[in-house]
Amino acid sequence: MLTHNNPVPRVGKQLSFENTEVAFRQTSNADLKRAWWLFRMINVNFLVKIGPPITNFALNIGLPVKGIIRATIFKQFCGGETIAGCDATIANLNKGGVGTILDYSIEGEDEEAVFDETCQEIIRTINRANGDKAIPLTVFKVTGVGRFALLEKLDAKQALNETEQQEWTKVKARVKAICQKAYDLNIPVMIDAEESWIQNTIDGLALDMMRTFNREKALIYNTYQLYRHDKVSSLQHDYEIAQAEGFYLGAKLVRGAYMEKERKRAAENGYTSPIQPTKQATDADYNEALKFCIAHISKIAIVAGTHNEDSCRLLANLLDEYQVNHNHPHVYFSQLLGMSDNLSFNLADTQYNVAKYVPYGPVKAVLPYLFRRAEENTAIAGQMSRELGLITREKKRRGI
């Protein structure tokens, strides 16, 4: 059994995800009322379906809806439009012991100049984290700094022409520049997972960055989507590579974000879907991945990105079982801003490392992200009623 020299902190409080006073301690009455109204709206699936096309149409013809979006869904799920604009959110989370992961949430761009600018913006998030314990982790997507179709061609093992080879060289240079900055400033950076038909290329890049920069400690993390049936074995295989080659494995564990798209493409193209057959299978693999990582925690650093209470409780229990400090630097819990505050703040209140993803960017540019959050919420069985129930309880407790 793995043990550590420092004793596990014996916190006077028991971990509970029902404590709404702690969960919403940082939330004003006005913000609590706004969240209650917003989650009620999101709970109406019809509004989520018609909202994106109506909003995009209104923006395209110049109707003044941006202010409404900024004051509602943007305020709930985003930190601001710029890094500096996130300062108040960073400070507010930090008061509750929760860190910030600045997430530049621009999607769907396809130009070299935009990729260069996105690379520089990611580097600016790492610079912003430097020396600020309130920002313990950073993140980026490879499709933010390289063209999706290029990655798709690489994954399909198709030959690149000379222009594409030059383009790929630039993508690798941008990824390396980001990871080099993370290494220079000692700030961990996570590489997000994406669609399965570009993921092998991303995995290869991530492992190369770990080989270079994770020799002394875990600074570069790859992401494992456990709704894929092959990802526990991928995690274990990567650990074996890391052990054989002498570097630390950084692993962000998530369930996944592209399920419908994955199943649709598999059906259209006549191949076996990489997605688990049931949610229970996903949950089982997610928890298996947690167990594997904690059993090897001296050489694996993890970020458990999950809104699942059972998985959070399991991880907390595993740390006690293996006598690992609650605040061990290799273990972080993570949730999205605006969601599951009962998990984030109650975990932080009992001395676990917790950080929220804080998306930011111009309102119009982050709309795809925001609409996906709303659609995700309606797709998660019981998630909306859970969020709404906790907010309603806290409103009653405050008498508002």
N, C-alpha and C positions, 0 to 999 in steps of 0.2 A: 504493500500500500504506500502510495506517495505521501510523504509528509514534508513539511517546511519548518525551518528553524523558528520562525515567528509564530506565536500561537494565534489561533482563530479568534478574532474579537468577539467577546461575549456581550452582545448588545442587550440592554435591558428590555427592549421592545421585541415582541414577536412579529414576524413578517405577516402582514395582512393586506389583502388587496381590496378590502371592503371599507377602509378608512377614508371617507370622502373629505374629511377635514384636512388631512395631509395631502390627499390627491389634488385638491383645488385651493390649497393655501395661497398659491401665487396668483389665483384668478380673481379679478375684481367682480363685484356684483354685476356690473354692466356686461363684462365679458362672459360671465356665466349665463346670463340671460340670452346673449347672442348665440352662444354655443347650443343652448337648449332649443332655440328657434331653428338654428341651422340643421341640427341633427334630426329634428322633426321633419324638415323639408327633405333631407337626404333619404330619410326613411320611406318617403313616398317615391317608389321606384319610377313611376311615370314621369315625375319632374326631373329625375336624373337622366332619363332617356331623351326627353325633349329639350333639356337645358342647354347642352352643348351646341346643337345646330342653331337654336334661337339666339344664344349669346354671340356666336360667331357671326351670324347674319347681322345682328344689331351693331356689333363693332365694325363690320365691314362697310356698313352704310352710314357710320358716324353717329349712331345714337349714343347718348351719354350713359352707358351702362358700366363703364370702367370704374367709376366711383362706387357704384353699388357692389361690384365684385370685390373691390379693394376693402370695403367696410365689412364684408361678410365672409365668403369662402376663402378669400386671400388672407384675411386677418387671422382666420382660424388655423390655416394649414401652412402659411408662409411667414418667414421672419421679416421680410422687407424686399425692396426692389434692388438694393445694393448691399455690399458687405457692411458698410457703415450704417445702413438702414436697419440692420439686424441687431445693432448694439443693445437696444432695449430688451429684445427677446433673449439675447445671450445673458444679460444681467438678471433678468427675471427667472430664467431657468436655474442659473447659478445660485440664486438665493435658496432654492429648494434642493441644492446639492446635485443638480442634473446638468451634465455637460451639453455642449452644442457641437453638432457636426454640420458645418456649412455646406449646403448642397446646391450648387449652381444648376438650376433646373430648366435650362434651355434645351429643347428637343427638336429633332427633325431638320437640322441644318445640313447643308451639303456643299459648302464652299471652303476652299483652302484658307481664305482670309479669316473666315469665321472660326475654323478649327484652330488657327494660330491665336486668335483672340481668346477663345475658350481656354486654351492651354495656359495663357498668361493669367486668366481669371482664376483658374484652379491654383496656380502658383501664388496668386494674391491671397487666396483663402489659407494657404499654408503659412504665408508670411503673417497673416492676421492671427493665426493660432500660436505663433512663436512667442513664448514667454507668458502665455495666458492659459492658466489651468482650466479656465471655463470652456476651452475648446480643445479637448483631448485627442480628437480624431478628425481626419479629413477624408474626402471621397471624390471620385470622379468616374465617369463612364468613358470607355474607349470610343464609343460612337459620338462622344462630344468632341473628340480630337481626330476622328477619322471617318471616312465614308462607309456607310453600312454595306453598300454593294461590293466594295472592295474587300471587306472582311468576309462577306458571303462567298466571294470567289476563292479566297484563300482557304476557307473552311471546306469548300467543295474540291480542294486540291486541283484547281484549274490554273494553268500557266498564266502568269501576268505578262502583259506587254511591257515595253520599256517605260512608257509613261506611268503605268500602274506600279511598276517596280520603284520608280522614283517617289511616287505617292506613298507607297508602303514604307519606304525609308523615312519619309517625313513623319508618318504616324508613329513609328517606333521611336524616333527622336523626340517627339512631343511627350510620349509616355515616359521615356527615360528622363527627360528634363523635369517632369513632375516628381518622379521618384527620387531623383538626385536632390531636389530641393527638400523633399521630406527627410531624406537621409542627412543632409547638411544641417537641418534645423532640429533633427531628432523628433519629428512629428509623424506619427503613424498615418498612412494613407491607404484607404480601401479602394479596390477596383471592383466596381459593381458588376453583377452578372447581367446577361442580356439574353436574347433569343438563342435557342439551342443550335440553330444553323449558322451562328457566328461565334458560339461560345468556345469551341476548341481553340480557335485562334487567340481569343482573349485569355484562355487558360494558359496557353503557351507563353504569351507575353508576361503574364503575372508570375509564372514560375521563373522565367528569366530574370525578372526584376528582383524576386526573392533571392535567387542565386547570387546576385550582385550586392544587394543591400541588406539582407537579413542574416549576415554572418555573425554579428554580435548580439543582435536582439531582433524581435519581430517589428518591422516598420512597414512592410508592404503586405497587404492582405488581399487574397482572392476571395470571391463570393461563391458559395455553394447553395444552389437552389434545391432543397430537399423534396420538392414536389416532383422532381425527376427521379426515376427509379434507379438511376445509375450513380447517384452522387455520394452515397455513403462509401461506395467502393472507390470513387474518385478521390475523396478525402483521405482514405486510408492509403491509397497508392501514392498520393502527393506527399504524405507524411513519410512513407518509406524512402522516397526520393530525397526529401529534406534530410533525413537521418543519414542516408548513404553519402550525400554530398556535403553535409556539415553546415546546414543553415536552418533557421527557425521557420516554421510554417505559420503564416498568418491566415486565419480562416474566419470570414464572416458567414454565419449560418442563417439562412432565411428559408421560408417555405417556397416563395416564388411569386412572380408578378405577370406571367404571360400565358396562363393556362389555356384560356379560350383560343388565343391566337395559335398556340402550339398544337392543340387538338385539331383545329380547323385545317392548318397547313398539312398535318400528317394525313388527314382524311383525303384532302385534295390531291396529294402527291403519292398516295398509296404506300406509305411506310408506317411502321409501328410507332405510335405516339410515345415520346419519351416521358410523358406525364404519368404519375402513379394512377392506378385504377380507382382508388378511393381516398377520401380525406384521411381515413384511419391509417392507411399505408403511409401517407405523407407524415402524419403525426408520429408514427412508429419510427420512421427513418430519421426524422428531426431529433427525436429523443435519443436514438441510437448514436447519432453524430455527437450530441452533447456528451454522452457517456464516454465515447472514444476520446474526445478532446480533453476532458477532465482527467481521464486515466493517464494522459500523456502531456499534462499541462506544463511540465518543465520545458518542453520543446515546441508546444503549440500555443499560440495566442488566439483567443476567439472573441468575436463580437456576436452575441446572440441577438439577432434582429428578429424579434417576435412580439406579437400582440396576444399570444396564447398564454393564459394564466397557468395552465398545467405545466407547460414547458418552462416557464419562469420559475415556478415552484420547484420543479425537478432540478433545474440548474442550481438553485439556492441550496437544495438538500445535498446535491452532489459535492458542493464545495465543503459542506460540513463533514460529509462522509469521508472525503479524501483529506480532510484537515487543511484545506486551502483557505487563506485569508479572504474574507468577504471582499476586500478591496485589492486583491492580487492584481498586478498590472496586466496579467495575461487574460483577464476576464472582464468583459463589458456586456451589460444588457443594453438594448437599444430599441426605441420606438419612434414613431413619427410624431412631429410636432402636431398638436391639436387632437391627438388620439391617445387612448389608454393611459391617461394621467394617473389612474389608480395603480397601474403597474410601475410607471417611471418614478413617481415621487415617493411611493411607499417602499420601493427597493432602495432608493437613495436614503430614505429616512432610517433604514436599518444597515447603512454603511456599505452597500454594494455600489460598484461602479456603474453609472448609468449615463447615457448620452442620447439626446434626441436628434434625429435628422431635422435640420432646419432649412427647408428649401427657400431659395430667393431668386429674384430676377424680375424684369419688367412684367407687369400684370398680364399683358396680352401674350407674352412669350411663355409664361408658365401655365397658361390655361390647359394645355394637354395634360400636364401633371395634375392639376387640380381636378379636372373631370375624371381622370383615372382614379384619384383618391375616392371621389364620390361613388363611382361605379364599383370600386373594390369594396367599399363599406356595405353596399346593398347586397353584394355577393357573399359576404361572410355571414354565415348563419348565426343569428343571435347577436352579432357584433353591435348593430345599431341600437337594438333594444337594451343591450348591456350599457353602452355609452349613455344613452338617453336616461336609463334608470338611475345611473350613478349621479348624473347632473341634476335630475329631478330630486333625488334624495338630498343632495347638498343644498339645493334651493330651499327645500323644506327646512333643513337644519338651520339655515340662515334666516328663515322667515321672509323670503323675498319672492 
